[in-house]
Amino acid sequence: PLQDMSEAVKELRRAVTELGMVGAILPAVGLRRPFGEPYYDPLYEEAQRLGCMFAIHGAPAQGLGFDFFERLVEARALSHPFSQMIQLTSIVLNGVLERFPTLRLSFMEAGAGWVPFLLERLDRECRNRGAGLSSLPSEQLRSDRIFFHCELDEALLPVAVGALAADQFFCASDFPHEPTHEFIESVE
């Protein structure tokens, strides 16, 4: 319940300590505040203390600037990567990764092609305009605690891996939500 931070902290603690969960999913769309705001700091502090991970997941297109699309295929092509770019930008430029040096995050179901683009943009903006960070965003994101979902057949996956490191990318089948044959073909 991210609308009530004290309840969110309690629920995260319960999910990890009582239910054996390894983390929680944070919705990239639909909340009033982006994830870089200090409002979320108690939740990040608890996740860091528990050693669990947050998975950031997009989906709805409302409020992203393309509510006019009439077909799911149009909105879906952009909603996951755009919403995750917004949240990652907020997290990095507002110093969340510096304030919580062991916080672990993953960005789900948006592919990896957007990652090199955003790294370059964030670094350029920090160099040109400053962000009050102790290191460039790309340096902060090159760690063993930030992960990105990828599709195994993405043409830009080698570029993304070159921008970060191979062990920061993972593939999930999304079974049975997506057609299983696509995942099997990609693995082969």
N, C-alpha and C positions, 0 to 999 in steps of 0.2 A: 504493500500500500504506500506508494511513493508520495502520495499527497499528505501523509502524516509521517514525518521522518522518524519520530520515536517508535511508532508502530512498525515501520519498515525495518529498523534496526532489530527490534525484537523478533520479527518474523524471519529475518535472515539468520539470526542466532538460532532460532528454533529449527529452521530448515536444515542447517548444517549440523548442529549438535544433537538434535533429537531424531531427525529423519535421515541423516546420513547424506544429504545433498552435497555436491562439490562446489556449488555456487548458485547464482541466480541470473535470470534474464532481465535485462533492462530494456524497455521499449524506446526505440530511437525517435518515435513520433507519438504525439498525443499528450505530452506533459507541458506544463506552463513554463518550466525552466529548463535550459540546456544543462547537460551534465557537468559543465565546467563551473557552475555556480557553487559557492560555498555552502549553500543549502544542503547539498549532498555529502558534505564532509563527514558527518557522523556515520553515514552508511559506508563510505570508503574506509573510514577508520576501523569500523567493525569487520569489514571484509578483510582488511589487511591483518587484523588481530587473529581472525579465524583461519587465515591462509586460504580463503576461497576465491573463486574467480567470478567476474561478471561477464556475461555474454550480452553484447549490445546487438539488438535485432530490429531491423526496419519492418516495413510492411505497408501500413496505410499511407496514402499519398496526401491526405488532407493537410493543408497548411504549408506545403512544400513549393507552392507556386505553379503547380500544374493540375489543379483541381478540375480544369476544363476538359481533361481527357475523358472520352466516352467509353473507352474499352480498357479492360484490365491489362491487356498486353502492353498498352502504351504506358500506363501508370507504373506497372511492375518493372518495366525496363529501367526506370529511373528511381523509383521510390526507395529501394534498398540502398544503393550506393549513395544517393544524395543525402538521405537521412543520416547515414553513418559518417559521411564527410562532415556534416554539420556538427554531429556530436563529437567526433574526434578533434575537430578544430576547436570546439569549446573546451574540451578536456585539456588539450595540450596548451593552448594559448592562455588559459587561466591557471596554469601551474599545478593541475591536479597530480600529474606524474611526479612533479618535484615535491609536493607536500606529502605524498604517499608513495615512498620509493619502493615498496614491495607490492603495491596494488597490482593485480593481474586482470587484464581485460582481453576479451576476444570480440571480434566484429564478424557477425554471422550473416551468411547468405547474400552477400553483395558481390562476390567475386573479388579478385585481387587487382584488376586493371586500374582501378582508381587510386590505388595506394601510391605508386610513384608520382603521379600527377600531384596528389595532395602534399606529399613530402616536399616536393620542389616548391610548391606555392607557399607552404607554411614557412619553409626556410627563407625564401625570398622576402616575404612580408616581415619576418623577424629581423632580417639583416637591414632592410630598407626603413622600417618604421619602428622597430623595437617592440618587445613584448614583455620586457622585464623578466625574462627567463635566464637561467644560468648557463644553458646550453641550447643549441639549435634543436628544433623539433625532431629532425631526422636522427640526431644523436640520441634523444630520449626514446624514440621509438625502436631503435636498434637494441633491443634487450630481450631477455628470456622471459618477459612477462607480458608482452603484447603480441597478440596472434590475430591472423586474418584467415577467414574461410576463402577457399579458392575452388574453382572448377578445374578438374584435371586437364581439360582440353582448352583452357584459355590461352589464346595466342600471346597475351601480355604477361603470362605467369613468369616466364624467365626474366622479364624486365623487373617485375615486382620482387622476385627472389634476389636479383642483383642489387636492388635498392635497399633491401633489408638483409635477411638471411633465410635459408631454406627451412630451418626449423621453426620459423615464425608463421608458416603457412600450413593449413590442414585442410583436408577434404572430408566432407560428411555426406552420407547418402541421402539424408532427409527422408528415409524410408518410413512409412509408405506414402508420404505426402507427395513426392514427385515420382515420375515413372522410374521404376527400378532398372529398366534396361539401359537408361542413359548412364547410370553410375557404373554398371557392370562393363559397358563398352568403354568408358573412360578409364577404368582401372586396367582393363586389358591393354 
